[in-house]
Amino acid sequence: MTIRSMQVGNVEIGGEGLGFILGPCVIESEEFCRRMAASLVRICAEIGVSFVFKASYDKANRSSVDAFRGIGLEEGGRILRSIGDEFGIPVTTDVHTAEEAVAAAKYVDLLQIPAFLCRQTDLIRACAETGRAVNVKKGQFLAPWDVPNIAKKLEAFGCENYVFTERGTTFGYNNLVADMRSIYWMQERGYPVVFDATHSVQRPGGGGDRTTGDGILAPVLARAAVAAGANAVFMEIHEDPSKAFSDGPNQIPLADAPALLRQLLRIRECLDA
């Protein structure tokens, strides 16, 4: 099948290699975010891969009103742009409104549309019209053959440089299931597909006032997704997930990242052999 590619900085998603989007769930502080970026840059340089650095300035979809959300768009955007410039890597973050999309585009190279907002036409339009690359996370409520409708919106508003992310589908209450067939079915329609290994193991609202998850399974799903042909892997990585301000149960420990990235590359090499 023929799959279009998306280019963001020095990272291509949909080409011959395996792409990566890596970083912590949320910007906990500037020092933390810069430390995580430096560690991931070092790890990826040693392995020989390029990646997009991801961190959120605001987690607008937290379960509880008391949960930590973030440090705000302007401060978060400044930190991300500074990290991108210092390390020479593309950066991304999620946006939640049309106004945020315009503001965030000043700072990041790739705009991410959250799964719950993937059909919001005004948000899609705003992201498309910034001229930035766009990553749309497929909603937990959508079938893979529904994404062409989103693609048509993006293209109608002038965006040709976009990608879709598979991040699990609602499976009863407080649970998700990752259907690897979704990767093939979206690619069959010509779209490059990112697999989100960490959000796919969430148990939304599973802790009552918080989301829980099975982070130990994230590497399992990442390996399965690469074997199924995913063009890139999205993983939230934290130096100590037990102390993370957001989504700790799903994030991959930084110490485990080098071995996992090498495993994923070896699996990809088997497919290319």
N, C-alpha and C positions, 0 to 999 in steps of 0.2 A: 504494500500500500504506500501511497505517497503522503508524507506528513510535512506540513509547513514547519518552519523553524521560527523561534523568537530569539532575538539578540538583545542582550542588556549588558552594556559594558563589554568586558572580555568573556562573558559567559553566553554560550549558545545552548538553547534548549530545543531539541528536535533535530539536532545534527548527528554527527557520527559518535560523539562522546556522551558520557553521562554527566548531566548537570546537577548542581547542588544548590539548595537554599538552606542556609544554616544560621543559627543564632538563638539567643534566649527569647523567651516568650515576651517579656516586657523590659523596658529600660528601667532598671531598679535605681540606678544612679549613673552619672557620667563615668565615674571611675570603674564601676562594674562593667558597663557596656564596652568601654575601651579595652578593659582587661580580657573580656570574652572575645572581642574581635581580634586582638593580638594573638591570643592562643589559637584561634581557628585559622588565622592567616599562616601561622607557623606550621600547624598540623597539615594544612592543605598544600603548602609549599613543599613540605617533606614528601608528601604522597604524590604530588604532581597534578593536582586538580585545581580548577578555578571554582569560585562560589560567589553567590550573592549573600551578603550579610543582612539578616533580618532581626528586627526588634520593634516592638510596638510602643508608641508614645502614649496610647490610651487603649485600655481593654474595656470597650463600651458594652460588652455583653457578659459582664460578670453576673454570677447567680445572686449575690447578695449586695445590698446597698452599702454594706460595710467593707466590702472587699477592695483591695488596692487596685486602682485603675491605671495610674501612670503619672508622668510628669508634665503632660500637655504637649500640644502640637509644636509650638514655636521652639520650646526648649529641646524637646525630643528631636525635632527636625534638625536643629542646629548640631546636636550631638551626632546624629547619623551622617550629616554632610561632612562634618569634621573627620569622622572615622573613614568615610569613603575616600576623602581627599588624602588623608594621612597614609592609608594603607594601599591606595590604588585599587579599591574594590568597589563594585556596584552595591548599592544599599536599597533596601525595601522596607516598607511598613504598610499596615492596613489603614484604610480610610473608611469613614462611616457616613459622610454626607457629601453632597456636591461641593459645598464650600470648603470642606476639609481637603477634598481631592485637589482643588486649585491651589490651596496653601501648601500642602505637602509636596506637590510636584516641584516646588522651588528647591526642595532639599533631597529628594530621593530619585533613584533611577528607574525604579519599578514600583508601580502602585498596585496594592493588593486589595481586592474587593472581598470582604468576608462572606462566608457561605450563606449566612442568613440574609444577606443583602444582594445576592447574585442576580436577582431579577429586577432590582430597582433601576428603572430606566434613567431617571435623572442622575443617579450616581454613575451609572455606566457611561452616560453621555459626558458628564464632567470629566471622568478619568480619560476617556477617549480624546477629548478635545484639548487636553494638556499636552499631547504629543509624546507623553511618556509611554513606555511599555506597560502592559496591564496583565496582571495575574488574577484570574477569577476563580475563586474556590467554589466548586460545584456544591450547591446546597444539599444538606442531608435529606432533603425532601424531593430531590430531582432524580430522574432516571438519566443515564448517560446519553440517551438519544434526545434529551431535551436541550442540551447545550448549544446546538446550532441556532436556536432562537436568540441566545445571548450573543453568539458570534455575529449574527446578522445585525444586532443592535450596535455592537462595537464597530463593525465595518461601515454601517450607515452613518456613524458619527466620526468616521475618519481614522479609526485605529486598525492597523493591519498587523501590529506587533504585539500579539497577545498569546496567552497560554491558559490552559485549564488545569486546576488541581483537584484530584480525587482525595477526599478526606473522610470517607466512610458514609454510610447511609443509616438513617434511623431504623432501629431493629427493636421494636417494642419500646417499653419504657426504660429510660436511663441507660440506653445501650446503643452501640453502633456496630455495624458489620462492614468489613472491607471486602467488596466483591471485585476480585482481580479481573473479571470479565469486563468491568467498566473501562479499564485502561484500553483494552483492545477496541471496544465499541466506540470510544471517543476518537482514538487514532484512526479507525476505519473511516471516520468522517473528515480526516485530514488534519486533526488538531494535535499538537504536541501535548503530552500529559505529564504533569508533575504528580508524584504520590506523596501525600502528607502522612508520614509514618507515625508522628506523635499525636496529632489530633484524631487519627483514626482509632486510637485505643482509649479515647475518652469514655467516661460514663457520665454524660451530661446530667448535672443535678444529682448525681449519685450519692452525694454526701449531705443532701438536704439543702443546706445553704451554700454549697460549693460543688464544683464538678470534681469527680475523682477519675481514676483511670488505671490502666494496666500497662504502665511504662515498660515493664519487663518484656512485653510483647512487641514494642515498637521496632526493635531490630529484626524480629521475626517477619513482621509485615514488610519492612523495608527490603529485606532479602527476597521475599516473595514477589514484591512489586517489580524489582529489577529483573527478576527471572521472567516475569510476565511481559517485559518490554517497556516499562516506564522510561520516559526520556530524562527525567530528573527526579531527585528525591528531596523532599522538604523535611527537615528535622529540627525541632527545637532542642537546644543543648544548653545545659547549665552546669556551672562548676560544682554545685551541690544542690540537686533537685529538692532535697528535704528542706532546704531553706529558701526555696524560690517564692517570690511574692505572688506568682500566678502560675497555674498549671504544673505545679511541681510533680504530681503523680505521673505525668505523661512524659516529662522531659528526659532526655538521655544524658547521663553523667559525662562531663567533658573527658574524664579519664578513659571512657569507653569509646570515644569517637574515633581515634586513629585506627583501631582494629576493625571497627565496623565499616568505616569508609573503605578500607582495603578489601574487606570481604565483598562489598558491593561492587567495587571495580573488577574483582576477579570474576564475579558472576556475569557482569556485563561483557567481559572479555570472552567468556564461554559462548555467549550469544553471537558475538562478532566473529568467532573462529570459523 
